[in-house]
Structures are given as structure tokens and as C-alpha cells.
Amino acid sequence: MFHRILSGLLLFLVSNSLILRATGAPINSTLGAASTGSNYTLGGNDGASPNTSPGAIRAQAPALPSLQDCKDHLSVAPNTCIFYAGRRGSIKARAWAQKNNKAYKVIAQQWTDSSWTFQWQNDEDASAAFFNIASQAYAEICSGTIYVMLPRGKNAFDWQKVSYWNTLITYPTLTLHLKGFVWDAFEWPSSSGDDRVIRVNSDDDDQDIIRGSDSLLWPPVSPGNYANGGQCSLHATQWDLKKSQDDEHRYDLEIRMFSTQGDQDTIGYHPPMNAGPERPLVVDNKSPDPLVATPEAVDDYVQFTIGKISWKSSDSSKNANCKVGGWDGSEDPPYRQMDCSYPC
């Protein structure tokens, strides 16, 4: 009996390790610098076989490439990109493309020479950091209609949790939080506003258009001349990914803006997306200027700017101000909500 339990536990650990490798891992490094805290290896080559001899594994990885280096080693035509996350995501994405549109390829199929990527695969930290850079580069040069294969969430913009039950032993459950993983932190924020992004449910192939001129979930909004002389408002939800991210990729934000008539009249919306000091969330709306929201880890606030008006979420007594709720840790990652008012 003891041997059966021990065997099941070992198999559980191995299977979970494989799940993490297939899914991608949370990031604890900045772009262009090797991670010092990652415990996972990302399958950037997706099935390719770099040299894994003992001598090669001990070899120190070279300096990480830049975004431009990765772009120079990718050959990507419009309407050929498919992304993925979740267990066996790459396998499912390839199978979906083979069945529905053979022009679409995962990143591992778009390298001009896949052996170029091998030099960062023999070190876990370098492998993770390399795949983050490569994934962002891939997202930036993809164009046209883009597909992403994700497990089903609570809604089309939810890729928060995926749970896996081990069938050999009943008590352990592995829950992966896809917020903070590569799609959430590097690929989705790097897609262009001109792209059409379609989410494919990896369980049943259902589709949702989550970005594009024909998206009913995130319809484009053209800047207008909305100005009422009163107080407009916004509602924001902020997720803290601090366990897995550096300060630049630490937060996800979702923002909905309202006219002076209140929450019955939406004038701008941005679905959840990773944002930081170097790449704030930009919300197009019916006002002449976009709303720019920048989460700051230092002092724990969000900086809002629209036109000449600028304020912090910690401001409570100015014409532009916010009421901020506490962090709710009942879900992982924790989140908080805020309601703000500003002159418009």
C-alpha cells in the first residue's frame, strides 16, 4: 500500500512538472535580464531537442537576446499566428490549426532556424526569460487575424484559473493561475489595436472575438468631443500578481468609463490587461483624449491622466478623486476595486 501511494505521489509530481512546462510559467525577471527567481522551464522550442548532455546542461547560457534579435530570427506572414496557454496548449493549438486553417502556426514553427533558440534552453532561468522575450517579439510582429487557444474561463476575458485533478491520488489538486503567465503578461498586451484577436476555447473550440472592429465584447471606440462640464466617472479593477511578477508586469487592470449620467452610459472600456510604468493601459473613449492608467508598485497607487487632468487613486479630496477598496484575497491573485470621479 505504501509503495502504491509513493508511486502515485511521484507520478503526480512528474505530471505537474510537465503541465507547468506545457503551460508556461510566471515571470520574475525583466526583459533582457535573466530571471533569478524562476523555478520553471518554458518550452520555448516546443518539442525541439537541444543538446541535453551533462556538459551542455552545465554550460552557462549566453546573454539574452533583445526583442529585435528575436524578430530578426522569426519569419511571420500576416494571418498565421496562433498563441496558447494551458495544459497541452501547444499540442491543441497545432491540432486546431491542422484541422481548421493550416496557415496558422505556433511560435516554435515560425523560427527561421529553430536551433538558434537552443542556446538558452539548458538553463532554467535563461529558458524562462528567453521565452518571455521571444513571446513578446512574436506578438509584436503578428498581424491580421490572430488566434489564441485558452481554457474556458468565467468570461471571454478571463484566463485566471485552470485546475487539474490527479486521478491516481484523490487529495492533491494543481491549480494554475493564468494571470501573470506569458499570454497575460507579454503576448496579449503586445498585440496591436489593429489586430483581430479570436479566442478559441481549448475544450470545445467555441470562439469569441475579443479584439477587432467586429468584436461585440470589446468594440472599438473613436475619440469624440464628449465634454459636459460636469463630473465623469470610472470603475477599475486591479489584480496584484506580486508572487510571480516584477514591478513592470505586476498588475492587471480593467477599466470602464462613464458619462455624467453615471454607470448607465459607458463612454469607454478596456478589458483586463497587464500594465506597468513602461506600458500603461490606454483606454480609448468618447472624449477627445484617451485615458492613461499607470499602476505603480511603489506607494501602491494607480496614476490616471486624461488630457490636462491627472490624479492618483490615493487622491480623495481633489476635483479628480477615487474611493479605493481593500485588497480581496479570497481569490488568487488578489484584487481590489476603485471608483473615481473626474471633470469632463
C-alpha positions as CSV (number, residue, x, y, z in Angstrom):
1,M,0.0,0.0,0.0
2,F,2.8,2.4,0.9
3,H,4.6,1.7,-2.4
4,R,1.4,2.4,-4.3
5,I,0.9,5.7,-2.6
6,L,4.6,6.6,-3.1
7,S,4.4,5.7,-6.8
8,G,1.2,7.7,-7.2
9,L,2.8,10.7,-5.5
10,L,5.9,10.6,-7.7
11,L,3.7,10.3,-10.8
12,F,1.7,13.3,-9.6
13,L,4.8,15.4,-9.2
14,V,6.1,14.5,-12.6
15,S,2.8,15.1,-14.3
16,N,2.5,18.5,-12.6
17,S,6.0,19.4,-13.8
18,L,5.0,18.5,-17.3
19,I,1.9,20.7,-17.0
20,L,3.9,23.7,-15.9
21,R,6.3,23.2,-18.8
22,A,3.5,23.0,-21.3
23,T,1.6,25.9,-19.9
24,G,4.3,28.5,-19.4
25,A,5.4,30.0,-16.1
26,P,5.0,33.2,-14.2
27,I,7.8,35.7,-14.6
28,N,10.2,37.0,-12.0
29,S,12.5,38.9,-14.3
30,T,12.7,41.9,-16.5
31,L,13.0,41.8,-20.3
32,G,16.6,41.4,-21.3
33,A,17.8,40.2,-17.9
34,A,17.9,36.6,-16.8
35,S,15.5,35.6,-14.1
36,T,16.9,34.9,-10.7
37,G,13.7,33.5,-9.2
38,S,12.0,31.3,-11.8
39,N,11.7,27.6,-10.9
40,Y,10.2,26.6,-14.2
41,T,11.4,25.9,-17.7
42,L,9.3,27.2,-20.5
43,G,9.0,25.0,-23.6
44,G,10.1,27.8,-26.0
45,N,11.1,25.3,-28.6
46,D,8.0,23.3,-28.2
47,G,9.2,19.8,-28.9
48,A,12.6,20.7,-30.3
49,S,15.6,18.8,-28.9
50,P,18.6,21.0,-27.8
51,N,21.8,19.3,-26.7
52,T,21.0,18.0,-23.2
53,S,24.2,16.2,-22.5
54,P,25.6,16.8,-19.0
55,G,28.3,19.1,-20.3
56,A,25.8,21.1,-22.2
57,I,23.4,21.4,-19.2
58,R,26.2,22.8,-17.1
59,A,27.2,25.2,-19.7
60,Q,26.4,28.8,-19.0
61,A,23.8,30.3,-21.3
62,P,24.9,33.3,-23.4
63,A,23.5,36.8,-22.9
64,L,19.8,37.0,-23.6
65,P,18.7,38.4,-27.0
66,S,16.8,41.6,-27.5
67,L,13.3,41.9,-28.9
68,Q,14.8,42.9,-32.2
69,D,17.2,39.9,-32.2
70,C,14.1,37.6,-31.8
71,K,12.2,39.4,-34.5
72,D,15.2,39.0,-36.9
73,H,15.0,35.2,-36.4
74,L,11.3,35.0,-37.0
75,S,9.5,34.8,-40.3
76,V,5.9,35.7,-39.8
77,A,3.3,36.4,-42.5
78,P,0.0,38.1,-41.8
79,N,-2.8,35.8,-40.6
80,T,-0.6,33.0,-39.5
81,C,-0.2,33.4,-35.7
82,I,-1.8,31.2,-33.0
83,F,-1.0,31.5,-29.3
84,Y,-1.8,29.2,-26.5
85,A,-1.8,28.6,-22.7
86,G,-3.0,25.8,-20.5
87,R,-2.2,22.2,-20.3
88,R,-1.0,20.7,-23.6
89,G,-1.8,24.1,-25.2
90,S,0.8,23.9,-28.0
91,I,-0.4,20.4,-29.0
92,K,-4.1,21.6,-29.0
93,A,-3.2,24.7,-31.0
94,R,-1.3,22.8,-33.6
95,A,-4.1,20.2,-33.9
96,W,-6.7,23.0,-34.2
97,A,-4.7,24.7,-37.0
98,Q,-4.2,21.4,-38.8
99,K,-8.0,20.9,-38.8
100,N,-9.2,24.5,-39.5
101,N,-6.5,26.5,-41.2
102,K,-3.1,25.1,-41.9
103,A,-1.6,28.6,-42.4
104,Y,-1.6,29.2,-38.6
105,K,1.5,28.2,-36.6
106,V,2.7,28.4,-33.0
107,I,5.9,30.4,-32.4
108,A,8.1,27.2,-32.5
109,Q,7.1,26.8,-36.1
110,Q,7.9,30.4,-37.1
111,W,11.7,30.5,-36.4
112,T,13.9,30.8,-39.4
113,D,16.3,28.4,-37.7
114,S,15.0,26.8,-34.5
115,S,18.5,25.7,-33.5
116,W,19.2,29.4,-32.7
117,T,16.9,29.1,-29.7
118,F,18.7,26.0,-28.3
119,Q,21.5,28.1,-26.7
120,W,19.1,29.3,-24.0
121,Q,17.4,26.0,-23.3
122,N,19.9,24.4,-21.0
123,D,19.4,26.8,-18.1
124,E,16.0,27.1,-16.5
125,D,16.2,30.8,-15.7
126,A,17.6,31.7,-19.1
127,S,15.0,29.5,-20.8
128,A,12.1,31.2,-19.0
129,A,13.5,34.7,-19.6
130,F,14.2,33.9,-23.3
131,F,10.7,32.7,-23.9
132,N,9.2,35.9,-22.4
133,I,11.3,38.0,-24.8
134,A,10.6,35.8,-27.8
135,S,6.8,35.7,-27.0
136,Q,6.6,39.5,-26.8
137,A,8.6,39.8,-30.1
138,Y,6.2,37.3,-31.8
139,A,3.1,39.1,-30.5
140,E,4.5,42.5,-31.8
141,I,5.1,41.2,-35.3
142,C,2.0,39.1,-35.7
143,S,-0.7,40.9,-37.7
144,G,-4.2,40.4,-39.2
145,T,-6.4,37.8,-37.6
146,I,-4.8,36.2,-34.6
147,Y,-6.0,33.2,-32.7
148,V,-5.3,32.2,-29.1
149,M,-6.2,28.9,-27.6
150,L,-7.2,29.1,-23.9
151,P,-9.1,27.0,-21.4
152,R,-12.6,28.2,-20.7
153,G,-12.9,30.9,-18.1
154,K,-15.8,32.8,-16.4
155,N,-16.0,35.0,-19.5
156,A,-14.1,35.7,-22.7
157,F,-11.5,37.9,-20.9
158,D,-11.0,35.5,-18.0
159,W,-8.0,33.2,-18.1
160,Q,-7.4,33.2,-14.4
161,K,-7.6,29.6,-13.3
162,V,-7.2,26.1,-14.7
163,S,-7.5,23.2,-12.3
164,Y,-6.1,19.7,-12.9
165,W,-7.1,16.7,-10.8
166,N,-4.7,13.8,-10.4
167,T,-6.7,10.6,-10.9
168,L,-4.3,8.3,-9.0
169,I,-4.5,10.1,-5.7
170,T,-7.5,12.0,-4.7
171,Y,-6.3,14.7,-2.4
172,P,-3.8,16.8,-4.5
173,T,-5.2,19.3,-7.0
174,L,-3.0,21.5,-9.1
175,T,-4.5,25.0,-9.9
176,L,-2.7,27.1,-12.4
177,H,-3.4,30.8,-12.4
178,L,-3.1,32.1,-16.0
179,K,-3.0,35.7,-14.9
180,G,0.7,36.6,-14.9
181,F,1.6,33.8,-17.3
182,V,3.1,34.5,-20.8
183,W,-0.1,35.2,-22.7
184,D,-1.4,37.5,-20.0
185,A,1.9,39.4,-19.2
186,F,3.7,39.5,-22.6
187,E,1.6,38.5,-25.6
188,W,-1.9,39.9,-25.1
189,P,-0.6,43.4,-24.1
190,S,1.7,43.4,-27.1
191,S,-0.9,42.7,-29.8
192,S,-1.7,45.7,-31.9
193,G,-5.0,47.6,-31.8
194,D,-5.3,47.0,-35.5
195,D,-5.3,43.2,-35.0
196,R,-8.3,41.0,-34.8
197,V,-7.9,38.5,-31.9
198,I,-10.1,35.5,-31.6
199,R,-10.1,33.3,-28.5
200,V,-10.7,29.6,-29.1
201,N,-11.8,27.5,-26.2
202,S,-9.4,24.6,-26.0
203,D,-12.1,22.3,-24.6
204,D,-14.7,22.6,-27.3
205,D,-13.4,25.0,-30.0
206,D,-16.0,27.7,-29.2
207,Q,-14.8,31.1,-30.4
208,D,-15.1,34.7,-29.1
209,I,-13.8,37.8,-31.0
210,I,-12.0,39.6,-28.2
211,R,-10.4,42.4,-30.3
212,G,-11.2,43.9,-33.6
213,S,-13.7,46.1,-35.5
214,D,-16.3,43.3,-35.4
215,S,-15.9,42.5,-31.7
216,L,-19.1,42.8,-29.7
217,L,-17.1,42.2,-26.5
218,W,-14.6,45.0,-26.9
219,P,-15.9,47.2,-29.7
220,P,-13.6,50.0,-30.9
221,V,-14.4,53.5,-29.7
222,S,-13.4,56.5,-31.8
223,P,-12.3,59.7,-29.8
224,G,-15.1,62.2,-29.8
225,N,-15.9,65.6,-28.4
226,Y,-17.7,64.4,-25.4
227,A,-17.5,67.1,-22.7
228,N,-20.3,68.0,-20.4
229,G,-18.8,70.4,-17.9
230,G,-19.7,68.0,-15.1
231,Q,-18.1,65.0,-13.4
232,C,-17.5,61.8,-15.3
233,S,-16.6,58.6,-13.6
234,L,-14.8,55.3,-14.0
235,H,-14.7,51.9,-12.3
236,A,-11.4,50.0,-12.2
237,T,-10.5,46.5,-11.1
238,Q,-6.8,45.9,-10.3
239,W,-5.2,42.4,-9.8
240,D,-1.9,42.0,-7.9
241,L,0.4,39.3,-9.4
242,K,3.3,40.1,-7.0
243,K,4.0,36.5,-6.3
244,S,5.0,35.9,-9.8
245,Q,6.0,39.2,-11.4
246,D,8.4,42.0,-11.4
247,D,7.1,45.6,-10.9
248,E,6.7,46.2,-14.6
249,H,4.4,43.2,-15.0
250,R,2.9,43.1,-11.5
251,Y,-0.6,44.3,-12.2
252,D,-3.6,43.7,-14.5
253,L,-6.2,46.4,-14.9
254,E,-9.7,46.6,-16.2
255,I,-11.4,50.0,-16.6
256,R,-14.9,51.1,-17.6
257,M,-15.6,54.8,-18.1
258,F,-19.0,56.6,-17.7
259,S,-20.5,59.9,-18.7
260,T,-22.1,62.4,-16.3
261,Q,-25.2,60.2,-16.5
262,G,-23.5,57.5,-14.5
263,D,-23.0,53.8,-15.0
264,Q,-25.9,53.5,-17.4
265,D,-23.9,55.3,-20.1
266,T,-20.5,53.8,-20.9
267,I,-18.1,56.1,-22.9
268,G,-15.0,53.9,-22.8
269,Y,-13.9,50.4,-21.9
270,H,-10.7,48.3,-21.7
271,P,-10.8,44.6,-20.8
272,P,-8.3,43.2,-18.3
273,M,-4.7,43.6,-19.5
274,N,-1.3,43.6,-17.9
275,A,0.1,47.2,-17.4
276,G,3.1,48.9,-15.8
277,P,5.1,52.1,-15.6
278,E,6.7,51.5,-19.1
279,R,3.4,50.4,-20.8
280,P,0.3,51.9,-19.2
281,L,-3.2,50.9,-20.0
282,V,-4.6,53.3,-22.7
283,V,-8.4,53.5,-22.8
284,D,-10.0,54.9,-25.9
285,N,-13.3,56.7,-25.2
286,K,-15.7,59.3,-26.5
287,S,-13.7,62.1,-25.0
288,P,-11.1,64.0,-27.2
289,D,-8.3,62.3,-25.2
290,P,-7.6,58.7,-24.2
291,L,-7.4,57.8,-20.5
292,V,-4.0,56.6,-19.5
293,A,-3.8,54.5,-16.3
294,T,-0.4,53.6,-14.9
295,P,-0.2,51.2,-11.9
296,E,2.7,51.9,-9.6
297,A,4.1,49.3,-7.2
298,V,5.9,51.9,-5.1
299,D,3.4,53.6,-2.8
300,D,0.7,51.3,-4.2
301,Y,-1.4,53.6,-6.4
302,V,-2.7,54.0,-10.0
303,Q,-1.9,57.2,-11.8
304,F,-4.7,58.4,-14.1
305,T,-4.3,61.0,-16.8
306,I,-6.8,62.3,-19.4
307,G,-6.0,65.4,-21.3
308,K,-4.7,68.0,-18.9
309,I,-6.2,66.3,-15.9
310,S,-4.1,64.0,-13.8
311,W,-4.6,62.3,-10.4
312,K,-3.7,59.3,-8.3
313,S,-6.1,56.7,-7.0
314,S,-4.9,57.7,-3.5
315,D,-6.3,61.3,-4.0
316,S,-9.6,61.7,-2.2
317,S,-10.2,65.4,-1.9
318,K,-9.5,66.9,-5.3
319,N,-11.9,67.5,-8.2
320,A,-10.5,64.3,-9.6
321,N,-10.5,61.7,-6.8
322,C,-11.0,58.0,-6.1
323,K,-12.6,55.7,-3.5
324,V,-10.5,52.6,-3.3
325,G,-11.5,49.3,-1.7
326,G,-9.1,47.0,0.1
327,W,-7.4,44.0,-1.4
328,D,-9.6,41.0,-1.6
329,G,-7.6,37.8,-1.0
330,S,-10.5,35.4,-1.4
331,E,-9.3,34.7,-4.9
332,D,-5.9,34.3,-6.3
333,P,-4.5,36.6,-7.5
334,P,-5.9,39.2,-5.0
335,Y,-7.8,42.1,-6.5
336,R,-9.3,45.4,-5.5
337,Q,-11.8,47.8,-7.0
338,M,-12.0,51.6,-7.2
339,D,-14.5,54.2,-8.2
340,C,-13.1,57.5,-9.4
341,S,-14.6,60.9,-10.5
342,Y,-13.0,63.5,-12.7
343,P,-14.1,66.7,-14.5
344,C,-15.1,66.2,-18.1
